[in-house]
Amino acid sequence: MAWDVEGTRRKLLDAALVEFSDRGFDGATVASIAVRAGVNKERLYSYFGDKRALWDLVLGTELERLASAVRLTGVGLDDIGAFAGATFDYHASHPRLGRLLQWEGLQGGAPADESGRSEHYRQKVEWIAAAQKDDTLDRGLDPAHLAFALIALAAWWQTVPQLAEMITGAGPDDEAERARRREFVVEAARRLAAPRSA
């Protein structure tokens, strides 16, 4: 019987996503990932090299999925609102990504795929800066700070759901509240980026 290499790799990646998001890089172990996947840990070493390489791959894959799903296709106010709304939706549907990013920040050291990620965000900043020059977006805001603020506005709801619940009185599974939060994120992003009248 042939060994299902791709299926085994997928099981290990899925297990690593859960273990890393629940326990962080330092708390997750190769053994715990292998047990969750139902695979011998030697397969993990064989397919991925070591825990660090697996961490980088898991986080990189999740960020690639986000980048593919959420695009800043234009830079008008409606585009900014749509970007913020899509970012909110993605993080709401993929809460493990926010946890991975928090763990990455807590552990220190170089981020996974720092150069690739920096280039991705640099493009967003350049698009915003170009729209500011055309007076489509507020010229008075630093374009890098605006890009960060839009992402934070959209993602923070899922990153600290306990805080959101304490403030709003509704949990993350309340669909009506989730819709209100999304509506707020879209409108707040548009207002934040809107040019100021003279």
C-alpha positions as CSV (number, residue, x, y, z in Angstrom):
1,M,0.0,0.0,0.0
2,A,1.4,3.4,-1.0
3,W,1.9,6.0,1.7
4,D,-0.4,9.1,1.3
5,V,2.3,11.8,1.5
6,E,0.0,14.7,0.7
7,G,-2.7,13.5,3.1
8,T,-0.1,13.0,5.9
9,R,1.4,16.5,5.2
10,R,-2.1,18.0,5.4
11,K,-2.9,16.2,8.7
12,L,0.4,17.5,10.2
13,L,-0.3,21.1,8.9
14,D,-3.8,21.1,10.3
15,A,-2.6,19.7,13.6
16,A,0.2,22.2,13.8
17,L,-2.3,25.1,13.1
18,V,-4.3,24.0,16.1
19,E,-1.4,23.3,18.4
20,F,0.5,26.5,17.5
21,S,-2.6,28.7,17.8
22,D,-3.5,27.2,21.1
23,R,0.0,27.0,22.7
24,G,2.3,29.2,20.6
25,F,5.6,28.1,19.2
26,D,7.2,27.5,22.6
27,G,4.3,25.6,24.1
28,A,3.5,23.3,21.1
29,T,5.7,20.3,20.8
30,V,6.5,18.1,17.8
31,A,5.1,15.2,19.8
32,S,1.8,17.0,20.5
33,I,1.4,17.9,16.8
34,A,2.2,14.3,15.7
35,V,-0.3,12.9,18.3
36,R,-3.0,15.3,17.1
37,A,-2.4,14.4,13.5
38,G,-2.2,10.7,14.3
39,V,1.1,10.5,12.6
40,N,4.6,9.4,13.8
41,K,6.6,12.5,14.7
42,E,9.5,11.2,12.5
43,R,7.2,12.0,9.5
44,L,7.0,15.6,10.7
45,Y,10.8,15.9,10.7
46,S,10.9,14.1,7.3
47,Y,8.4,16.4,5.6
48,F,9.1,19.8,7.3
49,G,12.6,19.6,8.8
50,D,12.0,21.0,12.3
51,K,9.4,22.8,14.4
52,R,10.6,26.2,13.4
53,A,10.2,25.4,9.7
54,L,6.8,24.1,10.4
55,W,5.8,27.2,12.4
56,D,7.0,29.4,9.5
57,L,5.1,27.3,7.0
58,V,1.8,27.3,9.0
59,L,1.9,31.0,9.6
60,G,3.0,31.8,6.1
61,T,0.2,29.6,4.7
62,E,-2.4,31.3,6.8
63,L,-1.2,34.8,5.8
64,E,-1.2,33.8,2.1
65,R,-4.8,32.6,2.5
66,L,-5.7,36.0,4.0
67,A,-3.9,37.9,1.2
68,S,-5.7,35.9,-1.4
69,A,-9.1,36.3,0.2
70,V,-8.8,40.0,1.1
71,R,-7.5,42.4,-1.6
72,L,-7.3,46.2,-1.6
73,T,-8.4,46.5,-5.3
74,G,-8.9,50.2,-5.4
75,V,-8.4,53.1,-3.0
76,G,-11.7,55.0,-3.0
77,L,-13.6,55.3,0.2
78,D,-15.9,52.4,-0.9
79,D,-12.8,50.3,-1.6
80,I,-11.4,51.1,1.9
81,G,-14.7,50.1,3.5
82,A,-14.9,46.9,1.5
83,F,-11.3,46.1,2.4
84,A,-12.0,46.6,6.1
85,G,-15.2,44.6,5.9
86,A,-13.5,41.7,4.1
87,T,-10.7,41.8,6.6
88,F,-13.2,41.6,9.4
89,D,-15.0,38.7,7.7
90,Y,-11.8,36.8,7.2
91,H,-10.6,37.1,10.8
92,A,-14.1,36.2,12.1
93,S,-14.0,33.0,10.0
94,H,-10.4,32.2,10.8
95,P,-9.8,33.2,14.4
96,R,-6.7,31.0,14.7
97,L,-4.8,33.5,12.5
98,G,-5.1,36.3,15.1
99,R,-3.9,33.9,17.8
100,L,-0.9,32.9,15.6
101,L,0.0,36.6,15.1
102,Q,-0.3,37.3,18.8
103,W,2.0,34.4,19.6
104,E,4.5,35.5,17.0
105,G,4.6,39.0,18.6
106,L,5.0,37.5,22.1
107,Q,7.9,35.2,21.2
108,G,10.0,38.0,19.7
109,G,12.6,37.4,17.1
110,A,12.3,37.7,13.3
111,P,8.8,37.3,12.0
112,A,8.0,34.5,9.6
113,D,8.6,35.6,6.0
114,E,9.4,39.2,7.1
115,S,10.5,40.4,3.7
116,G,7.6,39.0,1.8
117,R,5.1,40.2,4.3
118,S,6.7,43.7,4.4
119,E,6.5,43.9,0.6
120,H,2.8,42.9,0.7
121,Y,2.0,45.7,3.2
122,R,4.3,48.2,1.5
123,Q,2.1,47.9,-1.6
124,K,-1.0,48.7,0.4
125,V,0.7,51.8,1.9
126,E,1.8,52.9,-1.6
127,W,-1.8,52.6,-2.9
128,I,-3.1,54.6,0.0
129,A,-0.4,57.3,-0.5
130,A,-1.3,57.5,-4.2
131,A,-5.0,58.0,-3.3
132,Q,-4.0,60.7,-0.8
133,K,-2.1,62.6,-3.5
134,D,-5.3,62.5,-5.7
135,D,-7.3,63.7,-2.7
136,T,-9.4,60.5,-2.7
137,L,-8.3,59.8,0.9
138,D,-7.3,62.1,3.8
139,R,-3.9,63.6,3.1
140,G,-3.4,64.4,6.8
141,L,-2.9,60.8,7.8
142,D,0.3,58.9,7.5
143,P,-0.4,56.2,4.9
144,A,1.4,53.5,6.8
145,H,-0.5,54.4,10.0
146,L,-3.8,54.4,8.1
147,A,-3.1,50.9,6.7
148,F,-2.3,49.6,10.1
149,A,-5.3,51.3,11.7
150,L,-7.7,49.7,9.1
151,I,-6.3,46.2,9.7
152,A,-6.5,46.7,13.5
153,L,-10.0,48.1,13.3
154,A,-11.1,45.0,11.4
155,A,-9.2,42.3,13.1
156,W,-9.1,43.3,16.8
157,W,-12.7,42.2,17.4
158,Q,-11.6,38.6,16.9
159,T,-8.1,39.0,18.4
160,V,-9.5,39.9,21.8
161,P,-13.1,38.6,21.8
162,Q,-13.4,38.8,25.6
163,L,-12.8,42.6,25.4
164,A,-15.4,42.9,22.7
165,E,-17.9,41.0,24.7
166,M,-17.3,43.0,27.9
167,I,-17.8,46.3,26.0
168,T,-20.7,45.3,23.8
169,G,-22.4,42.7,26.0
170,A,-22.5,40.2,23.1
171,G,-20.3,37.2,22.3
172,P,-18.6,36.3,19.0
173,D,-21.4,33.8,18.2
174,D,-24.2,36.4,18.2
175,E,-24.8,36.8,14.5
176,A,-26.8,40.0,14.9
177,E,-24.0,41.6,16.9
178,R,-21.4,40.3,14.4
179,A,-23.3,42.0,11.6
180,R,-23.4,45.3,13.6
181,R,-19.7,45.1,14.2
182,R,-19.0,44.5,10.6
183,E,-21.2,47.5,9.6
184,F,-19.4,49.6,12.1
185,V,-16.0,48.6,10.8
186,V,-16.9,49.4,7.2
187,E,-18.3,52.8,8.1
188,A,-15.6,53.7,10.5
189,A,-12.9,52.8,7.9
190,R,-14.6,55.1,5.4
191,R,-14.9,57.9,7.8
192,L,-11.3,57.5,9.0
193,A,-9.9,57.7,5.5
194,A,-12.3,60.4,4.1
195,P,-10.7,63.6,3.0
196,R,-11.2,66.5,5.4
197,S,-13.2,69.4,4.1
198,A,-11.3,72.7,4.0
